[in-house]
Amino acid sequence: MKDVLMAGGGLIVVAFVVLAITYPRVSLLTLVALDVSNINGVIADQLGTSPYKPQLALAVVVVLVMMRRRMFRFAWSPVLLGAMVLFAGFCVSFVAAADPVTSLDLLSSQARDLLYFVVVYALVLSTDQVKPTAAVAVLVLAALAGLTVVHEFVLHNQGSLGGLSRVPLVQEDGALTPRHAGTSSDVNFWGRLLILFTPMSLSLLAMSKSWRDRVLWGGATVSLMLGVYLTQSRGGFIALFIGLVMWAVLAGGAYRKALLYLPVALIVIVPLTGIGSRLGTLTAVVSGSTTTADPSVVTRKRFQLDAWHMFLDRPITGHGIGSYGGLFAEYDRLANFYEPVNIVVAAHNFYLEQAADGGVVLLICWAFFFGTILFVALRTMIGAGRTGDDTRRFLALGVIGGLIGWLIASVFLHLSDFRALLLIAVIAAAVDVQSRAAIDRRGIAPEPEPGPWRPGRGVVAGLAVMAALSLLGTVAVLTNRTTVYTSTTALGIVPSGAVNPASAYSLDLITRGLIGPTFTEVLSRSVDATAVTQRAGPGGADSADSADGADRADVEIAFAQSRLGGGVVLTVTADDSDAATELTAAAVAASKARIADLDTGYQLIGDPAQPQPVSSPEWWWLPALALSTIGCAALAVITGRRRRALRPADPDRGPAGTADRAEQTRVPALAAR
């Protein structure tokens, strides 16, 4: 029986391969549907292997076959440049990778994801399947979201339906239902995925002409919204609301006017569905209370604080992509939380995660990537509006609304659904290419069309200046470095006098959380650079360039509460090693004396730490270098660009020679063969 099943499965695979090569759209739509819905992951859980990599390999073969048959179509898009810049940002983070092995593994995975992006983009253009690609993604997600609705209200959450409707979390504070995760293992990631494609579903509904299409896409939109509701994700509620409102604002007309009824709808829906009570659980954290707040929210705040500290330690290049998990224990050991971690160790904030892993450089690369998607989507929306092409205009609106919702939801989540995000980028780039091709064929643009770009003297000069500036910047990094000496001393808070079992109450500084912050505030206000340099004596004063401590520009003294709550952390920074040593000893002595003067029954203990040299490059030149480089690049493009003059209008051929514009278009006609 097993042999029969294997033989039957082999025949099905062979038939599918032949069908995919014969009809490339089959390979495209199958790859998109199974990947964006994570059905590949469900299959892997059931069979032990995922069909994703074989599908991607088959798609590559299909592209090669189409090239051989001259059916291949490809066109440049700014989104491709954005993807390349983003990958370069991933690579730059290796400059200071804390765990090169983990970073390399993640980089390899992201390189495969970008290969998926290029392959899907090529298939979409070659088969002219932009709208079907968006439609199949929406339909499969809507079907799975609808399955979670049936699972909740009909089957009462029995089982997991073969992994297609998982319910990993029970009913939480403020929620009216258990939390559903669909095919994902995390409810919040599932919610963000549905949010990414809900505006696209609304776009498909808006462009529908027949009542059957309206029923189909209206049902899909409602299903996706109910799926987001069943996740009971607070960030998901906020992100979906903002994304849909933005979609309606940009859609204009009746959709924008419908927002006038939004307050009435919210007054009815929010309290009846429990969304209001669910969002109300955030107020405790916003107000600063952690005793009554949702523990998961408190833990996320803890993760984000650690990510912020990682970023502050290496703000330019970060610690290397994927490094957060490995560095978490090191940064969290002094956290102001003593409860064990009960959720996945991650930043739970996309922006802080990328800042910790790749610093400012990676954040800029991400901003550029998102900027290219929004740019081509807005360009398509405007251009399609001029030509009356509602299909492409609404597809672009779906991209914009979904991306904005994803960005809002990512304030509460780290990166997980990278390929789903890349699929949205593919749709944006492809619909932009088609829109520009349509405008070129119809001769809509009245202004002269730019001719092909040819390198000239201006380009060569601009590139030379850019190379010189880059060389100067590299030299500046290597030569202009500042070395300071910093000591970090942990001062413990203990009861004065002998310690005995009766003093257990006094030793409990964690639950009595006012003692540590109070001492920290007192020391911050009373022990400053003036007092410490005077206490350090002639040596310390001379090191500070003044006998009376008047000039303390190079001396920094800071107090912070130990993140365990049972001590005070003293940090002293000076530009000289001997001065830092003397000032640290003086600061420790002054701190102990100040707490002793308070006569609170507590004292500070701890010995001065040895200062360590900290060398860092001077980054002040970066803004000037960036502006100069951008200016030179702009100059090179302007001086190297040649423009073609419009040919005089021919009455028999339409304005500006419209009849043969299709032969001259810079973007080839996209037609499946």
ZALUMLO-509520 format. One record per residue (C-alpha): residue in one letter; x negated, y negated, z negated; chain. Coordinates in steps of 0.05 Angstrom, whole numbers. Last residue first. Example, Ala and Ser with C-alpha at 12.3 -4.5 7.8 and 13.67 -1.06 7.14 Angstrom:
<sites>
SITE residuo     c1     c2     c3 cadena
SITE       S   -273     21   -143      A
SITE       A   -246     90   -156      A
</sites>
This chain:
<sites>
SITE residuo     c1     c2     c3 cadena
SITE       R    -50   -668    489      A
SITE       A    -31   -715    435      A
SITE       A    -31   -789    452      A
SITE       L    -70   -846    420      A
SITE       A    -85   -897    473      A
SITE       P   -157   -918    467      A
SITE       V   -176   -977    423      A
SITE       R   -216  -1031    458      A
SITE       T   -161  -1042    507      A
SITE       Q   -181  -1052    580      A
SITE       E   -140   -997    613      A
SITE       A    -80  -1013    569      A
SITE       R    -86  -1086    590      A
SITE       D    -70  -1067    662      A
SITE       A      1  -1093    665      A
SITE       T     -9  -1149    615      A
SITE       G    -53  -1190    660      A
SITE       A    -53  -1252    616      A
SITE       P     22  -1258    617      A
SITE       G     59  -1211    663      A
SITE       R     33  -1173    723      A
SITE       D     71  -1203    781      A
SITE       P     67  -1275    754      A
SITE       D     -9  -1267    744      A
SITE       A    -34  -1307    684      A
SITE       P   -105  -1333    688      A
SITE       R   -158  -1288    657      A
SITE       L   -173  -1301    585      A
SITE       A   -246  -1319    572      A
SITE       R   -288  -1266    540      A
SITE       R   -324  -1282    476      A
SITE       R   -395  -1262    457      A
SITE       R   -416  -1250    386      A
SITE       G   -489  -1255    365      A
SITE       T   -487  -1325    337      A
SITE       I   -426  -1312    294      A
SITE       V   -447  -1242    271      A
SITE       A   -517  -1264    252      A
SITE       L   -493  -1326    216      A
SITE       A   -444  -1284    176      A
SITE       A   -499  -1236    157      A
SITE       C   -544  -1293    137      A
SITE       G   -490  -1324     94      A
SITE       I   -474  -1257     61      A
SITE       T   -548  -1247     45      A
SITE       S   -555  -1317     17      A
SITE       L   -494  -1309    -27      A
SITE       A   -518  -1242    -53      A
SITE       L   -589  -1268    -66      A
SITE       A   -563  -1329   -103      A
SITE       P   -516  -1287   -145      A
SITE       L   -571  -1236   -160      A
SITE       W   -626  -1285   -181      A
SITE       W   -605  -1285   -254      A
SITE       W   -617  -1211   -260      A
SITE       E   -682  -1213   -298      A
SITE       P   -704  -1142   -309      A
SITE       S   -699  -1109   -378      A
SITE       S   -751  -1084   -427      A
SITE       V   -731  -1064   -497      A
SITE       P   -787  -1055   -547      A
SITE       Q   -768  -1019   -611      A
SITE       P   -765  -1049   -681      A
SITE       Q   -776  -1002   -740      A
SITE       A   -715   -996   -784      A
SITE       P   -710  -1030   -851      A
SITE       D   -692   -982   -907      A
SITE       G   -621   -967   -930      A
SITE       I   -574   -979   -988      A
SITE       L   -522  -1033   -998      A
SITE       Q   -486  -1042  -1064      A
SITE       Y   -416  -1035  -1091      A
SITE       G   -383  -1054  -1157      A
SITE       T   -357  -1119  -1128      A
SITE       D   -409  -1165  -1161      A
SITE       L   -410  -1212  -1101      A
SITE       D   -483  -1228  -1116      A
SITE       A   -502  -1156  -1102      A
SITE       I   -472  -1162  -1033      A
SITE       R   -515  -1223  -1018      A
SITE       A   -578  -1192  -1047      A
SITE       K   -571  -1130  -1004      A
SITE       S   -561  -1172   -942      A
SITE       A   -620  -1217   -957      A
SITE       A   -666  -1157   -968      A
SITE       V   -643  -1125   -902      A
SITE       A   -652  -1191   -865      A
SITE       A   -721  -1201   -894      A
SITE       A   -744  -1131   -874      A
SITE       T   -716  -1141   -805      A
SITE       L   -748  -1210   -799      A
SITE       E   -816  -1182   -817      A
SITE       T   -812  -1126   -766      A
SITE       A   -783  -1170   -711      A
SITE       A   -838  -1222   -723      A
SITE       D   -891  -1169   -717      A
SITE       S   -861  -1142   -651      A
SITE       D   -851  -1210   -619      A
SITE       D   -792  -1234   -577      A
SITE       A   -741  -1223   -632      A
SITE       T   -678  -1182   -641      A
SITE       V   -647  -1160   -707      A
SITE       T   -587  -1113   -711      A
SITE       L   -554  -1095   -777      A
SITE       V   -502  -1040   -779      A
SITE       V   -456  -1040   -840      A
SITE       G   -431   -977   -874      A
SITE       G   -375   -929   -888      A
SITE       G   -326   -945   -832      A
SITE       L   -348   -889   -786      A
SITE       R   -357   -941   -731      A
SITE       S   -407   -977   -775      A
SITE       Q   -383  -1048   -780      A
SITE       A   -425  -1098   -742      A
SITE       F   -476  -1149   -764      A
SITE       A   -518  -1192   -717      A
SITE       I   -585  -1228   -721      A
SITE       E   -617  -1258   -660      A
SITE       V   -685  -1293   -658      A
SITE       D   -712  -1323   -593      A
SITE       A   -676  -1391   -600      A
SITE       R   -694  -1395   -673      A
SITE       D   -728  -1463   -675      A
SITE       A   -713  -1495   -743      A
SITE       G   -741  -1436   -783      A
SITE       D   -778  -1480   -832      A
SITE       A   -847  -1462   -808      A
SITE       S   -826  -1462   -735      A
SITE       D   -843  -1419   -674      A
SITE       A   -801  -1360   -697      A
SITE       S   -864  -1320   -706      A
SITE       D   -890  -1376   -750      A
SITE       A   -828  -1370   -793      A
SITE       G   -836  -1295   -800      A
SITE       G   -908  -1302   -821      A
SITE       P   -896  -1362   -865      A
SITE       G   -841  -1329   -906      A
SITE       A   -788  -1279   -884      A
SITE       R   -737  -1311   -931      A
SITE       Q   -738  -1376   -890      A
SITE       T   -731  -1336   -826      A
SITE       V   -673  -1297   -856      A
SITE       A   -634  -1356   -882      A
SITE       T   -639  -1394   -816      A
SITE       A   -624  -1334   -772      A
SITE       D   -559  -1320   -809      A
SITE       V   -537  -1284   -871      A
SITE       S   -474  -1319   -897      A
SITE       R   -419  -1313   -844      A
SITE       S   -440  -1246   -814      A
SITE       L   -454  -1218   -883      A
SITE       V   -385  -1235   -908      A
SITE       E   -352  -1207   -845      A
SITE       T   -389  -1141   -851      A
SITE       F   -373  -1135   -925      A
SITE       T   -299  -1145   -910      A
SITE       P   -299  -1096   -851      A
SITE       G   -331  -1041   -894      A
SITE       I   -285  -1051   -954      A
SITE       L   -219  -1057   -919      A
SITE       G   -213   -985   -894      A
SITE       R   -197   -951   -959      A
SITE       T   -185   -886   -921      A
SITE       I   -257   -885   -898      A
SITE       L   -291   -916   -958      A
SITE       D   -278   -859  -1006      A
SITE       L   -340   -866  -1050      A
SITE       S   -302   -908  -1101      A
SITE       Y   -248   -855  -1108      A
SITE       A   -301   -801  -1117      A
SITE       S   -332   -842  -1174      A
SITE       A   -309   -793  -1228      A
SITE       P   -351   -739  -1197      A
SITE       N   -414   -778  -1214      A
SITE       V   -456   -831  -1178      A
SITE       A   -501   -874  -1223      A
SITE       G   -499   -949  -1215      A
SITE       S   -467   -990  -1160      A
SITE       P   -419   -954  -1114      A
SITE       V   -444   -940  -1044      A
SITE       I   -442   -978   -978      A
SITE       G   -495   -954   -928      A
SITE       L   -538  -1001   -888      A
SITE       A   -554   -975   -818      A
SITE       T   -613  -1013   -787      A
SITE       T   -620  -1028   -713      A
SITE       S   -685  -1060   -693      A
SITE       T   -697  -1098   -629      A
SITE       Y   -761  -1122   -597      A
SITE       V   -756  -1162   -532      A
SITE       T   -787  -1152   -464      A
SITE       T   -764  -1192   -404      A
SITE       R   -777  -1169   -334      A
SITE       N   -791  -1211   -273      A
SITE       T   -840  -1167   -235      A
SITE       L   -802  -1106   -211      A
SITE       V   -734  -1138   -204      A
SITE       A   -762  -1200   -171      A
SITE       V   -803  -1158   -122      A
SITE       T   -739  -1121   -102      A
SITE       G   -703  -1187    -93      A
SITE       L   -759  -1215    -50      A
SITE       L   -756  -1153     -6      A
SITE       S   -681  -1159      0      A
SITE       L   -688  -1232     18      A
SITE       A   -739  -1216     71      A
SITE       A   -695  -1161    100      A
SITE       M   -636  -1209    102      A
SITE       V   -679  -1262    136      A
SITE       A   -701  -1212    189      A
SITE       L   -629  -1188    199      A
SITE       G   -607  -1260    211      A
SITE       A   -664  -1274    259      A
SITE       V   -649  -1211    299      A
SITE       V   -575  -1227    300      A
SITE       G   -587  -1299    320      A
SITE       R   -633  -1276    376      A
SITE       G   -579  -1233    405      A
SITE       P   -544  -1168    391      A
SITE       R   -481  -1156    432      A
SITE       W   -411  -1151    404      A
SITE       P   -359  -1135    456      A
SITE       G   -312  -1191    474      A
SITE       P   -265  -1227    428      A
SITE       E   -194  -1235    456      A
SITE       P   -175  -1306    470      A
SITE       E   -114  -1331    431      A
SITE       P    -43  -1316    451      A
SITE       A    -40  -1246    419      A
SITE       I     20  -1209    445      A
SITE       G    -11  -1177    506      A
SITE       R     33  -1115    501      A
SITE       R    -25  -1066    508      A
SITE       D    -69  -1104    459      A
SITE       I    -13  -1109    407      A
SITE       A      0  -1034    413      A
SITE       A    -73  -1018    404      A
SITE       R    -76  -1063    343      A
SITE       S    -17  -1027    313      A
SITE       Q    -45   -958    328      A
SITE       V   -111   -975    295      A
SITE       D    -75  -1004    234      A
SITE       V    -31   -943    229      A
SITE       A    -93   -900    228      A
SITE       A   -131   -940    175      A
SITE       A    -72   -945    127      A
SITE       I    -53   -871    135      A
SITE       V   -126   -850    124      A
SITE       A   -132   -894     62      A
SITE       I    -69   -862     34      A
SITE       L   -101   -794     46      A
SITE       L   -165   -819     11      A
SITE       L   -124   -833    -51      A
SITE       A    -96   -762    -48      A
SITE       R   -167   -738    -40      A
SITE       F   -191   -774   -102      A
SITE       D   -136   -747   -148      A
SITE       S   -176   -745   -212      A
SITE       L   -204   -814   -230      A
SITE       H   -191   -836   -301      A
SITE       L   -123   -854   -329      A
SITE       F    -90   -910   -370      A
SITE       V   -111   -970   -327      A
SITE       S   -105   -921   -269      A
SITE       A    -30   -929   -270      A
SITE       I    -37  -1001   -247      A
SITE       L    -84   -982   -190      A
SITE       W    -39   -925   -168      A
SITE       G     22   -970   -167      A
SITE       I    -16  -1021   -125      A
SITE       L    -38   -966    -78      A
SITE       G     33   -940    -70      A
SITE       G     63  -1008    -56      A
SITE       I      9  -1026     -5      A
SITE       V     10   -959     31      A
SITE       G     86   -959     35      A
SITE       L     85  -1029     62      A
SITE       A     37  -1006    117      A
SITE       L     85   -950    135      A
SITE       F    141  -1002    135      A
SITE       R    106  -1046    185      A
SITE       R     86   -986    228      A
SITE       T    158   -963    236      A
SITE       D    188  -1033    239      A
SITE       D    150  -1052    303      A
SITE       G    181  -1120    318      A
SITE       T    117  -1144    353      A
SITE       R    103  -1200    304      A
SITE       G    122  -1157    244      A
SITE       A     75  -1103    269      A
SITE       G     18  -1153    267      A
SITE       I     34  -1179    197      A
SITE       M     45  -1110    166      A
SITE       T    -15  -1081    204      A
SITE       R    -60  -1137    179      A
SITE       L    -34  -1127    108      A
SITE       A    -48  -1052    112      A
SITE       V   -117  -1064    143      A
SITE       F   -136  -1113     87      A
SITE       L   -106  -1072     31      A
SITE       I   -147  -1011     52      A
SITE       T   -210  -1053     62      A
SITE       G   -201  -1085     -6      A
SITE       F   -194  -1018    -41      A
SITE       F   -262   -998    -13      A
SITE       F   -294  -1066    -29      A
SITE       A   -268  -1063   -100      A
SITE       W   -295   -992   -108      A
SITE       C   -363  -1016    -83      A
SITE       I   -361  -1075   -131      A
SITE       L   -345  -1028   -189      A
SITE       L   -402   -983   -168      A
SITE       V   -453  -1040   -171      A
SITE       V   -425  -1068   -236      A
SITE       G   -441  -1003   -273      A
SITE       G   -440   -935   -241      A
SITE       D   -418   -885   -294      A
SITE       A   -397   -931   -350      A
SITE       A   -365   -981   -302      A
SITE       Q   -331   -924   -264      A
SITE       E   -301   -897   -327      A
SITE       L   -282   -966   -352      A
SITE       Y   -244   -979   -288      A
SITE       F   -209   -912   -284      A
SITE       N   -187   -913   -357      A
SITE       H   -176   -847   -393      A
SITE       A   -251   -847   -406      A
SITE       A   -254   -772   -409      A
SITE       V   -256   -717   -462      A
SITE       V   -191   -680   -450      A
SITE       I   -144   -683   -509      A
SITE       N   -149   -661   -582      A
SITE       V   -212   -698   -604      A
SITE       P   -224   -687   -678      A
SITE       E   -201   -740   -728      A
SITE       Y   -256   -783   -759      A
SITE       F   -244   -847   -721      A
SITE       N   -286   -910   -725      A
SITE       A   -335   -880   -677      A
SITE       L   -407   -870   -699      A
SITE       R   -414   -801   -668      A
SITE       D   -375   -825   -607      A
SITE       Y   -433   -852   -567      A
SITE       E   -476   -789   -570      A
SITE       A   -416   -743   -565      A
SITE       F   -390   -780   -504      A
SITE       L   -455   -779   -465      A
SITE       G   -444   -712   -430      A
SITE       G   -371   -726   -414      A
SITE       Y   -386   -796   -389      A
SITE       S   -441   -776   -341      A
SITE       G   -399   -759   -281      A
SITE       I   -431   -812   -238      A
SITE       G   -497   -838   -266      A
SITE       H   -511   -877   -329      A
SITE       G   -490   -946   -304      A
SITE       T   -525   -984   -248      A
SITE       I   -518  -1056   -271      A
SITE       P   -485  -1056   -340      A
SITE       R   -529  -1003   -373      A
SITE       D   -519  -1008   -449      A
SITE       L   -457  -1051   -442      A
SITE       F   -425   -998   -396      A
SITE       M   -437   -943   -447      A
SITE       H   -406   -987   -501      A
SITE       W   -344   -997   -458      A
SITE       A   -338   -923   -445      A
SITE       D   -341   -910   -520      A
SITE       L   -285   -961   -531      A
SITE       Q   -244   -928   -476      A
SITE       F   -249   -861   -509      A
SITE       R   -226   -890   -576      A
SITE       K   -168   -925   -544      A
SITE       R   -149   -859   -512      A
SITE       T   -151   -827   -581      A
SITE       V   -105   -880   -609      A
SITE       V    -57   -870   -550      A
SITE       S    -56   -795   -562      A
SITE       P    -44   -805   -637      A
SITE       D     18   -848   -623      A
SITE       A     14   -907   -670      A
SITE       T     37   -909   -743      A
SITE       T    -32   -908   -776      A
SITE       T    -68   -941   -718      A
SITE       S    -40  -1011   -725      A
SITE       G    -70  -1066   -682      A
SITE       S     -5  -1098   -657      A
SITE       V    -17  -1070   -587      A
SITE       V    -28  -1001   -618      A
SITE       A     38  -1003   -655      A
SITE       T     75  -1033   -596      A
SITE       L     58   -975   -550      A
SITE       T    112   -930   -579      A
SITE       G    164   -979   -553      A
SITE       L    151   -955   -482      A
SITE       R    183   -889   -500      A
SITE       S    241   -923   -536      A
SITE       G    253   -966   -474      A
SITE       I    248   -908   -426      A
SITE       G    300   -870   -466      A
SITE       T    346   -862   -406      A
SITE       L    404   -902   -435      A
SITE       P    361   -958   -462      A
SITE       V    322   -972   -397      A
SITE       I    378   -958   -347      A
SITE       V    432  -1008   -366      A
SITE       I    392  -1070   -382      A
SITE       L    344  -1051   -326      A
SITE       A    400  -1050   -274      A
SITE       V    425  -1119   -296      A
SITE       P    355  -1147   -293      A
SITE       L    344  -1117   -223      A
SITE       Y    405  -1147   -190      A
SITE       L    365  -1206   -163      A
SITE       L    314  -1156   -138      A
SITE       A    364  -1136    -84      A
SITE       K    349  -1201    -49      A
SITE       R    279  -1176    -34      A
SITE       Y    306  -1113     -3      A
SITE       A    359  -1150     36      A
SITE       G    306  -1191     73      A
SITE       G    235  -1184     49      A
SITE       A    193  -1121     53      A
SITE       L    136  -1155     15      A
SITE       V    179  -1169    -46      A
SITE       A    212  -1101    -43      A
SITE       W    144  -1065    -41      A
SITE       M    117  -1107    -98      A
SITE       V    178  -1089   -140      A
SITE       L    168  -1016   -124      A
SITE       G     94  -1017   -144      A
SITE       I    108  -1057   -208      A
SITE       F    163  -1009   -231      A
SITE       L    122   -947   -213      A
SITE       A     62   -973   -252      A
SITE       I    102   -990   -315      A
SITE       F    138   -924   -317      A
SITE       G     74   -886   -302      A
SITE       G     37   -921   -358      A
SITE       R     90   -896   -406      A
SITE       S     87   -826   -377      A
SITE       Q    151   -788   -393      A
SITE       T    130   -739   -338      A
SITE       L    204   -726   -328      A
SITE       Y    214   -799   -306      A
SITE       V    161   -793   -252      A
SITE       G    197   -732   -224      A
SITE       L    263   -769   -228      A
SITE       M    232   -824   -185      A
SITE       L    205   -773   -136      A
SITE       S    272   -739   -129      A
SITE       V    308   -806   -119      A
SITE       T    260   -823    -63      A
SITE       A    267   -754    -31      A
SITE       G    343   -759    -34      A
SITE       G    341   -826      1      A
SITE       W    292   -798     52      A
SITE       L    338   -740     72      A
SITE       V    404   -777     65      A
SITE       R    378   -835    107      A
SITE       D    349   -788    159      A
SITE       R    417   -754    165      A
SITE       W    452   -822    169      A
SITE       S    411   -840    230      A
SITE       K    363   -899    238      A
SITE       S    312   -890    183      A
SITE       M    259   -944    176      A
SITE       A    280   -963    106      A
SITE       L    283   -891     82      A
SITE       L    212   -877    107      A
SITE       S    190   -939     71      A
SITE       L    222   -916      6      A
SITE       S    185   -850     13      A
SITE       M    121   -890     23      A
SITE       P    138   -929    -41      A
SITE       T    143   -862    -78      A
SITE       F     76   -836    -51      A
SITE       L     25   -862   -101      A
SITE       I     76   -860   -157      A
SITE       L     83   -785   -148      A
SITE       L      8   -777   -155      A
SITE       R      7   -822   -217      A
SITE       G     60   -779   -250      A
SITE       W     22   -715   -236      A
SITE       F    -40   -746   -266      A
SITE       N     -1   -766   -327      A
SITE       V     29   -698   -337      A
SITE       D    -37   -661   -336      A
SITE       S    -45   -590   -312      A
SITE       S    -19   -606   -243      A
SITE       T     32   -567   -202      A
SITE       G     90   -603   -234      A
SITE       A     67   -636   -299      A
SITE       H    132   -641   -338      A
SITE       R    138   -674   -406      A
SITE       P    194   -649   -452      A
SITE       T    255   -693   -450      A
SITE       L    284   -753   -487      A
SITE       A    217   -786   -502      A
SITE       G    209   -837   -557      A
SITE       D    155   -798   -594      A
SITE       E    138   -734   -557      A
SITE       Q    179   -676   -529      A
SITE       V    133   -618   -515      A
SITE       L     73   -620   -470      A
SITE       P     46   -570   -418      A
SITE       V    111   -563   -378      A
SITE       R     89   -534   -312      A
SITE       S    132   -532   -250      A
SITE       L     99   -499   -190      A
SITE       G     56   -452   -232      A
SITE       G     96   -390   -214      A
SITE       L    161   -421   -236      A
SITE       S    129   -444   -302      A
SITE       G    171   -403   -350      A
SITE       Q    237   -426   -379      A
SITE       N    243   -502   -378      A
SITE       H    318   -505   -389      A
SITE       L    333   -470   -322      A
SITE       V    385   -520   -300      A
SITE       F    366   -588   -330      A
SITE       E    290   -582   -337      A
SITE       H    271   -532   -284      A
SITE       V    320   -562   -235      A
SITE       V    288   -631   -245      A
SITE       T    219   -600   -240      A
SITE       L    239   -569   -174      A
SITE       G    261   -638   -149      A
SITE       A    190   -663   -163      A
SITE       L    163   -604   -123      A
SITE       A    209   -620    -65      A
SITE       A    192   -694    -69      A
SITE       L    118   -678    -67      A
SITE       V    126   -633     -6      A
SITE       L    170   -684     29      A
SITE       V    126   -745     15      A
SITE       A     63   -711     40      A
SITE       V    100   -685    102      A
SITE       A    127   -754    117      A
SITE       A     60   -790    112      A
SITE       T     28   -740    160      A
SITE       P     90   -742    205      A
SITE       K     84   -819    209      A
SITE       V     11   -819    229      A
SITE       Q     14   -758    276      A
SITE       D    -17   -785    340      A
SITE       T    -54   -719    350      A
SITE       S   -123   -748    361      A
SITE       L   -113   -805    312      A
SITE       V    -86   -761    255      A
SITE       L   -138   -708    270      A
SITE       A   -196   -758    266      A
SITE       Y   -169   -787    201      A
SITE       V   -160   -718    171      A
SITE       V   -232   -700    189      A
SITE       V   -261   -765    163      A
SITE       F   -224   -761     96      A
SITE       Y   -239   -687     86      A
SITE       L   -313   -704     98      A
SITE       L   -304   -758     45      A
SITE       D   -278   -705     -3      A
SITE       R   -337   -660     13      A
SITE       A   -384   -718     -4      A
SITE       Q   -345   -727    -69      A
SITE       S   -358   -655    -88      A
SITE       S   -432   -662    -72      A
SITE       L   -435   -726   -113      A
SITE       L   -402   -690   -172      A
SITE       D   -454   -635   -170      A
SITE       L   -510   -685   -164      A
SITE       S   -484   -725   -224      A
SITE       T   -481   -662   -266      A
SITE       V   -552   -643   -248      A
SITE       P   -579   -714   -255      A
SITE       D   -554   -721   -327      A
SITE       A   -570   -791   -354      A
SITE       A   -573   -819   -283      A
SITE       A   -611   -885   -281      A
SITE       V   -623   -895   -206      A
SITE       F   -572   -840   -191      A
SITE       S   -517   -893   -196      A
SITE       V   -540   -919   -128      A
SITE       C   -515   -855    -95      A
SITE       F   -443   -866   -118      A
SITE       G   -447   -938    -94      A
SITE       A   -471   -913    -26      A
SITE       F   -409   -868    -24      A
SITE       L   -366   -929    -37      A
SITE       V   -401   -969     18      A
SITE       M   -389   -912     67      A
SITE       A   -315   -907     48      A
SITE       G   -306   -982     56      A
SITE       L   -340   -980    124      A
SITE       L   -291   -926    145      A
SITE       V   -234   -969    118      A
SITE       P   -257  -1025    164      A
SITE       S   -233   -981    222      A
SITE       W   -268   -954    283      A
SITE       A   -230   -910    331      A
SITE       F   -229   -836    348      A
SITE       R   -192   -793    398      A
SITE       F   -209   -721    415      A
SITE       M   -170   -687    470      A
SITE       R   -231   -680    514      A
SITE       R   -226   -604    511      A
SITE       R   -294   -597    478      A
SITE       M   -277   -654    430      A
SITE       M   -211   -619    414      A
SITE       V   -249   -555    399      A
SITE       L   -296   -592    353      A
SITE       V   -237   -623    316      A
SITE       V   -204   -555    309      A
SITE       V   -268   -526    281      A
SITE       V   -271   -581    229      A
SITE       A   -198   -567    211      A
SITE       L   -215   -493    203      A
SITE       A   -270   -511    155      A
SITE       L   -222   -554    115      A
SITE       Q   -171   -498    113      A
SITE       P   -225   -448     91      A
SITE       K   -246   -498     36      A
SITE       Y   -175   -508     11      A
SITE       P   -152   -435     10      A
SITE       S   -167   -429    -65      A
SITE       T   -188   -364    -97      A
SITE       G   -166   -325   -158      A
SITE       L   -100   -302   -129      A
SITE       Q    -49   -334   -176      A
SITE       D    -91   -391   -204      A
SITE       A   -122   -405   -136      A
SITE       I    -53   -406   -104      A
SITE       V    -31   -458   -155      A
SITE       G    -93   -499   -141      A
SITE       N    -79   -497    -66      A
SITE       I     -8   -519    -82      A
SITE       N    -42   -582   -108      A
SITE       S     12   -624    -73      A
SITE       V    -39   -667    -35      A
SITE       D    -78   -605    -14      A
SITE       L    -23   -558     11      A
SITE       A     13   -612     51      A
SITE       V    -48   -646     80      A
SITE       L    -82   -582    105      A
SITE       T    -17   -555    132      A
SITE       L     -2   -621    168      A
SITE       L    -70   -625    201      A
SITE       S    -77   -552    221      A
SITE       V     -8   -551    251      A
SITE       R    -22   -617    286      A
SITE       P    -79   -583    322      A
SITE       Y    -32   -538    363      A
SITE       T    -73   -486    399      A
SITE       I   -128   -486    347      A
SITE       A    -78   -484    290      A
SITE       L    -36   -429    323      A
SITE       V    -97   -385    334      A
SITE       V   -119   -395    262      A
SITE       F    -48   -382    237      A
SITE       A    -44   -317    276      A
SITE       V   -111   -294    248      A
SITE       V    -89   -310    177      A
SITE       I    -23   -274    186      A
SITE       L    -59   -213    215      A
SITE       G   -106   -212    156      A
SITE       G    -49   -216    107      A
SITE       G    -15   -157    141      A
SITE       A    -80   -117    138      A
SITE       M    -89   -134     65      A
SITE       L    -17   -115     49      A
SITE       V    -25    -49     86      A
SITE       D    -90    -34     50      A
SITE       K    -57    -47    -17      A
SITE       M      0      0      0      A
</sites>
